[in-house]
């Protein structure tokens, strides 16, 4: 079992199973036009690819090629999201889908670096810098759509608007820390914990309440995948790193 990639692999596996069950792509995360010829067949093929690669990440012997392949697959979905921010560059929402998928691609790259001997410091740095940009978009979206975010907070938790802003601030702080190398491993650890809490406190109860909803299942699988990407990045980072480690010569410390 590849412990570093468990949540990341489970998230991809879940997306594959959901795709097979519903016979569709992962909604807005895989923006394939409904009128595309062979849409249903392509969705099933995509689901099988996600399922196989997700399981591959979980198995230590296949984790290296599977994580690299998943990073490439997610990068392909990044390309499909490209027109959205181009059409509306000032809209945070247009960047959100791209940032989510880009973070998953960076997570796969981070997992891949864990299995390279000796560790590829340039790839590890690239994964950190690419990933570090994504929580900034997540955080800005919490502020730009604070009322919507507050409605996602479970009803038993008081002051939902506060938590919308607090989690947004948490994303921003983690993204900046990871990007600029200020205690990036700690930042990735806390980000993993926060995202994991979303899965447990928010998404799983929503699936239980609406077990037939493709959207709820997909949101849960994506949230789990995002948690896995943050954990993969955390595992790829050195235990200590000089502050402001943006230069290529600032990586390479032992984990």
N, C-alpha and C positions, 0 to 999 in steps of 0.2 A: 504494500500500500504506500502510495506517495503522499505522506502526511502534509507536505507543503502545499499540495494542490487539491486537497479534499473539497473545500467549499467551491473552488473554481471549477473543478471537474464535475461536482454534483450539479452545479448551476447549468453547465452546458448539457449534461445528461438530461436534466429536467426539461430544458428547452427542446431537446430532441424528442422526448416522449410527448410533450405537449403538442409539438408540431405534427406528430404521427396521429395522436388522438383526434385533434381538430382538423387535420388535413390542411393546415394553413401556415403561413409564415408568422413570425413573432410580431404581428401587428405593426405598430409604428417603429419598432426597433429594427425590423427588416422591411423597409418600405418598398415592396415589390407591387407594382400596379395590378389590380384585380383583373384587368382586361388583358394582361400579358398572356399570349398563347402558351398553353401548357402550364398555367399557373399552379394548378393542383398537383401535378406530377413533380414540378420543380420544388414545391413546398415539401413534398414527401422526401425527395432526394436530399434537400437541405436538412430536414429533420434527422434523417439517417446519418448524415455527415456529423451533425452536432452530437448525436447519441454516441457514435463510434469514437469520436475524438474526446468527448467528455469521459467515457469509460477508459480511454487510453491514458488520459491524464492521471486517473486514479491508480493505475498500475505502474509500479516503479520502473519496470523494464521498458515500457512504452511511453513514459512521461515526457521524455525529451522530444521525440518527434511529434507527439500529440500536442504538446503545449505550443511548439513552433507552428504547427498546422492551424491550431485554433487562433493563434495571434494573426496568422495570414487571413483566415476566414473572416474574423472580426474586422480586419483592415479593409476587406472587400466591402463590408457593410458600411464602414466609414465613408468609402467612396460614394455609395448610394445616398448617404446623408448630405454629401457635399453641396448639392444645389440649394438646400434649405437656408443655410447661413448666407450664401451668395445672394439669394433673393431677398432676404431680410436681415442684413448684417447687424442692425441695431436691436434686434429682438433677441433677448436672452433665450426664449423658448426655441428659437430656430437653431441655437447652438447646443441645446441640452441633449438631444438624441445623438448628435455627433460625439459629444463629450463622453456620454455613457459607453458607447461602443468603442471609442478610442481608448478609454480606460481599460476595457476588457482586452483589447489588443495588447496594451502595455503590460497587463497582468500576465498574459501568455508569454510575452518576451521575458518578463522577469523570471517566470518559472523556468524557461529555457536556460537562462544564465545560471540557474542553480545546478544544472546538470552538466555544465561545461567544465572540463578539467584541463588546464587551470581555469579559474573563472575569467570570463571575458569582461574586463572592466569597462570597455567602451559600450558594450551592449547593456551592461548593468546601469551605466550612467544614462544611456538613451532611454531605457525603461523608466527610470526615475524622473527624468525631465519631461518626457511625454506624459507620464501619469500625473505629475504634479500640476499640470495645466488644468486637468479635468475637474478636480474638486473646486477650483475657482468658479467654474461655470455652474456646478451644483449649488454652491453657496449663493451666487448671484441670483439663481432661479428661486431660491427660498425667499429672498428679499423682494424680487420682482413680482412674485406670485404668492405673497405671504398669506393672503386670505385663503387661497386654494390649498396651500400647504397646511394651514391650521385645520382645515376641514378633514385632512387625512389623519390627524392626531386622534387616537382612540378617545371616546367620550369620557372614560373614567379618569383620564389624565387632565388635571386642571390647567388653566391658562394656556390653551392651545396656541394662541398667537405668539406667546413668549417662546414656546418650543420651536415654532417655525423660524423665528429669528435666531434662537440659540443654536439650532442645528445648522442653520445657514452660516453663522459665524464660525461654527466648528469646522465646516467644510473649507471655508476660506482660510482659516488659520492652518489647517492641516495641509492644504494645497501649497501655501506659501512656505511652510516649513520644509515640505518635501522638495519643492522646487529650488529653494535656496540653500538646502542642506543644513538647516538649523534643527538638530535633533530629529532627522527625518524618520529614523526607525521608530521612535516614540510616537511621532505624528501618525505614521502608518498604522501602528498598533491601536491607537485611540480611534482612528478613522474606521478600522476594521470593527472595533467594538460598537461604535455608533451605528454603522451600517448593519451589523448583525442584529442589533436591537430592533432595527426597522423590520427585519424579517420576522422576528419572534413576536414583537408587540403589535405590529401593524398588518403585515401581509398575511401571515398564517391565519389570524382570526378572520380576515376578509375572505380568504379561500373557504374556510369552514362555513361562513355565512352564505357564500354563493359558490357551491362546489361545481356548478355547471358553467361558470363564467371563464371563458378563454382569457379575458383581460386580467382577471385576478390571478389565475394560475401563472400567466406570463409575467405579470409584475413581480410575483413572488420569486420566480426563477431568475429574472433579471436582477432583483435585489440580492439574491443569494450569489449570483455571478459577480456582482459588484463587490460584495463582501469578500469573495474569493480572490478577486483581483487585488484588492487592498492588502489582503493577507499574503499573497504571493509577492507583492512588492516589498512588504515588511520583511519577509524571509530572505529576500535577495539583498537587503541592505546590510552594510557592516554594523557591528555592535557599537562602534564609535567612529565618528567621522568629523573632520575639521569643519568648523562653522563656515558657511558660505561656500560649500564645496560644489561650485559650478564648473570648475575646470576639470579637464580630463585627468590631470595628475593628482586629483584629490580623491580618487577612488582606489580600490584594491586592498583595503584593509580586511583582515580576517573577520568573518562573521562571528 
